[in-house]
Amino acid sequence: MRYIKLFIVVVLIVLLVSFTMANLQVVTVQLMTDRLAGLIGFNWSISLPLFMIMLIGVAIGLALGYIFEWLREHKHRRQASVSAREARKLEREVAKLKQEKHKDKDEILALLEEAR
């Protein structure tokens, strides 16, 4: 299993390096079109290699997907915490009832009955 994982990582690294080498040309990304920028008075732009722009886009997409998924699963995490809290409460109640049941008995007999 470890070798398969290593193989997949090596293949991904080779693909990433190949992608990087194939997209080294510098491109300029602008916030708005030239006409709209002329009306507003400014136009933010940045010049980066094409592979960086693509990788930044992928990273932003992954981050947004993670955030939206985390927000979507909020109700399930809340339900799990409520269930865990209820289970701890019931475990404490069972322990208390066992202790009350065996209060007047010999400790050894109480342990033997509890084991059954």
Summary of the structure (lengths in Angstrom):
residues: 116
radius of gyration: 30.8
end to end distance: 42.9
largest distance: 91.7
contacts: 228
relative contact order: 0.06
helix: 76%
strand: 9%
